[in-house]
Each structure stands twice: as structure tokens, then as C-alpha cells.
Amino acid sequence: MRRRAFDYRRPVRRRFSCWIWSLLLLFVIGGSILFVVQHNHRQEDHVESPLLEINSRKESIVHESSRNFTDEILSARSYARQISDQMTLAKAYVIIAKEHNNLHLAWELSSKIRSGQLLLSKAATRADPISPNEAEPIIKSLSGLIFKAQKAHYDIATTIMTMKNFIQSIEERGYAATVQSTVLGQLAAESLPKNLQCVEIKLTSDWLQNKSMIELAEYTREYSPRLVDNNLNHFCIFSDNTIAVSAVINSTVSNTEHPTQLVFHVVTNGVKYGAMQAWFFSNDFKGAIIEVQNIEDFTWLNSSYSPLVKQLHDNPGVEPNYISLLNHLRFYIPEIYPFLEKIIFLDEDVVVQKDLTPLFSLDLHGNVNGAVETCLESFHRYYKYLNFSSPLISTKFDPQACGWAFGMNVFDLIAWRKANVTARYHYWQEQNADWSIWKMGTLPPGLLAFYGLTEPLDRRWHVLGLGYDSSIDQRLIETAAVVHFNGNMKPWLKMSIGRYKNLWQRYVNQSHPHLRDCLTTS
């Protein structure tokens, strides 16, 4: 991992760095001595891993019919978590081994990692947690290979530098998590900074006072043939954040050779509809056409058709962000745009950095959804998102299936209608009425609805994590077609990650009079 530039490191950490790395060196040396002592006492039939000793003093996990493997793997007391942590460290040494051309060691590490993944996969589909007898061989063998990589093949400086980067990444993620937890209450009360709220109030006032703008918007929506022209490149965005949507569209337009070939379909709620219309009428997007629709006009989206609408209707007092109807509109794209054949879905918190038009000619091989997979570095596999203790899930899905990302998705709407994906989504929403299959979000039902219908895209099309991870490799960001600020640290919030903020700000029209006025007065 590349070290961060000097300007981005916090000065207060420098005074402690020598102590941290000194302690780390002592820890490595102590671990080496302990390993040698253990091997000098081979007459002992069984020596438990320190991790297992700690775990053996804990209470065993209670066997329940409602056991959820996702909760288990997040618990520091579980063997699943211990194996997961060992595999994470082993993956780092796979990279080091390959860099030093030690392909045999890399193969050994990879083989043990696969054994760990297989055990986690099996554990996700049964009612019992991982037992000590199952966990001990994998943990001990991974520990031995990691020590082998440290001791026999790499000098101490390389090991310490690798661990330094690893610890720095953990520290930064811990800091980000702390910031997120302290401002979570504020985020619930204030979805937008005051200056952006000010902009939307002024835009709504403009819309209500300008009848000609209202008439023109209605005429464009009713009579523009470009809105249904399949020779053009169509994008859809569902959001109630005017400035965020504007940045998405502006970044997409700015990075294409033919902006007039782009059509953007925006759906928002009734409160923000006027602000959205006024903003897009008062800004130039290089000839791209922008359609804004009000979700309240979708009379077909009612409780008799949509299980989600029924759930919201039955529980009117509970509507957190992850179950908002705008978020779930992505499952109704063919109904919203019945004449379109292919469309790219963009989240409100992405920035486009490359031309996306080649995606429209990409062969999805009969699949419905083109998406970037997310299980290469992390354990973003199906068992992380879904409760495989439920027979309904374990009998139909592979727990080791690779997860993928919402945020930049290519949808073949012809294949969608043929596979009736929306009906599949409805089925799983009904099955999850008691929240027993997944707890929150749109990704779990997406993994179920698009299972077997997703085409993996090159990872450079979509890089995630800019809303929570401050240590993403700069090379990944620079080569990405789309960067995604998924997480709580959005670029329009005060608590955003400063290192990435300019990626978003450069696509906000700072010269707009309302934005200038609101920035001055707020």
C-alpha cells in the first residue's frame, strides 16, 4: 500500500510513531521466540493457539434456531471471527510473497485461505457454530505459514513496513468509525448542511414563482422523443439531494465526448421536485437532456402491488433511510421506463471520472445486471449479507457466491423483463416481512433478485469506499471510471474525508447565485 502524502498525515501522531514501531518490533521478536519454544516441546501432543486459549475461556455460542452467521462473524469471541482475521493477515502475505517471486509460499497461503473460506461457507449453512476441532487446524496452519513468511523469506524491515501500513490503515478506519458514531445522531436530524438546505429553499421558491418553467418542464416530459430513444445513452438517478444529483450528472457529462447523446432520468420526492426542476433549468449540461419526475406521480406503486409500500403503510412511524422508497426504486426501473432497453443506474454519491458510454455496448452474455464484484479483498460473499440458517436461503443459494456493488450498474431491461426480476424482488420482500433473512439495505434483496443474472465488470469501472475508508490506494482512484462515496462520510457533509472531497467539489457549480448567497450567509 502506498504511503499517504506528508500533507495528509496528522502531525500529532509523529511524536508517538517511534514508540509504536518499537513495541511492534518487540512483539514480532517475542512471537518468534514463542514459536521456537513451542517447536522444541514436540513431545506435547497438543498445543493450543493463543487465540483458541482466549476463546476457550469464553462461553460457547448459544445454539438457537434463529442463529445468524453474520452476527457470529462480527463477534470477537467466535472462531469464525478468528479465522476471518487470520485469513485477512494471510492475504497480505500472499501479496508480499508474490512481490518476492515466492510463488510456492503464495500458493500455500492461498490454499489455506481457501480452506478457511470453505469452513466459513459450511458454517453459514448450518445451525451450529464452528467447533474448536474445526478451527484449530486452520488457525495453527495459517499462523505457521505467516511466521514462515516473516522469518524465512523476508527481512525484518519489510515485515515491519508491511505491518506499519496495515496498522495505519486500521487506525484510520477506527478513527473514521469513531467520527461516524459521534455524528450519527446529527445525521439523523440533518441530512444536508444548512447551506445546501438554503439552496433548495431558494430553488423551490423560483419554481413556484415561474409558471413558464413549470409549463416547459411538462412539455419536455410529454413530447421529447429523446426520452425514449434507444439510440441514446440513458442514465437513471433516484435521490432527494439536488446538489448531489447535479454533481453526478455534471461529472458524467464532463467526461464524455458526446454530451448530447446522454439522457438523465431523475426521480425525486414531492418536497424536492420543484428544487430539482429549477436547478436543472438554470444550469448548463452541454446539451444533455434531463428529465425530473415526482415519485408521488407513480400511482401504480401502491401497497397492492409493492410489498415494500405495504410494509411502509403498515408501519408509518418507521422509515429509516435504508428502507426509503426512493432507495428501492432501482427494483422498478422497467416499470418506470417501459420503452427503454438498456440503462445505467447511478447512486447520488458517486462521481464519474471516465466516459461511461462504452458500457452500453458491453456484452452482458444474457445477464440482467452488470456490476463490479466486491469479494476479492474482503469477505463480501453471500453469507455475510444473508441468514443462511434459514432453509429458505440455504437450499437456494451458494453462501460462497461473490457479492457485488450497487452504485454503478448496467441493466439490460429486455433481459430484466424476460427474467421478471421485479417479481423475484417482491417475493423476497414478502419472505423477509419479519426481518429474519436480512436486516437492512437494498443490497441483500438485490443479491437475491439478481442471483445468477449478474455479469462481473472490470473493477476499474467502480471503486468503492470513499465514504468511510481514508486509505484507498491513489492509483485505484486515478484509474477508476466511477468513485463511490458509500458510507456515512458523504462529500457534501462537514465530516467528509478531506483527501477525497475535491473529487466531488470540482463538479459542483460554485458560480450559481443561490449557492454563492447561501455559502455567504450560512
Buried (B, 14 or more C-beta within 10 A) or exposed (E): BEEBEEEEEEEEEEEEEEEBBEEBBEEBEEBBEEBEEEEEEEEEEEBBBEBBEEBEEEEEBEEEEEBBBBBBBEEEBBBBBBBBBBBBBBBBBBEBBBEBEBEEBBEBBBEBBEBBBEBBBBBBBEEEBBEBEBBBEBBBBBBBBBBBBBBEBBEEEBBBBBBBBBEBBEBBBEEBEEBBEEBEEEBEEEBBBEBBBBBBEBBBBBBEEBEEBBEEBEEBEEEEEBBEBEEBBBBBBBBBBBBBBBBBBBBBBBBBEEBBBBBBBBBBBEEBBBBBBBBBBBBEBEEBBBBBBBBEEBEEBEEEBBBBBBBBEEEEEEEEEEBBBBBBBBBBBBBBBEEBBBBBBBBBBBBBBBEBBEBBEBEBEEBBBBBBBBBEEEBBBBBBBBBBBBEBBBEEBBBBBBBBBBBBBBBBBEBBBEBEBBEBBBBBBEBBEEEBBBBEBBBBBBBBBBBEBBBEBEBEBBBBBBBBBBBBEEEBBEEBBBBBBBBBBBBBBEBBBEBBBEBBBEBBBEEBEBBEBBBEEE
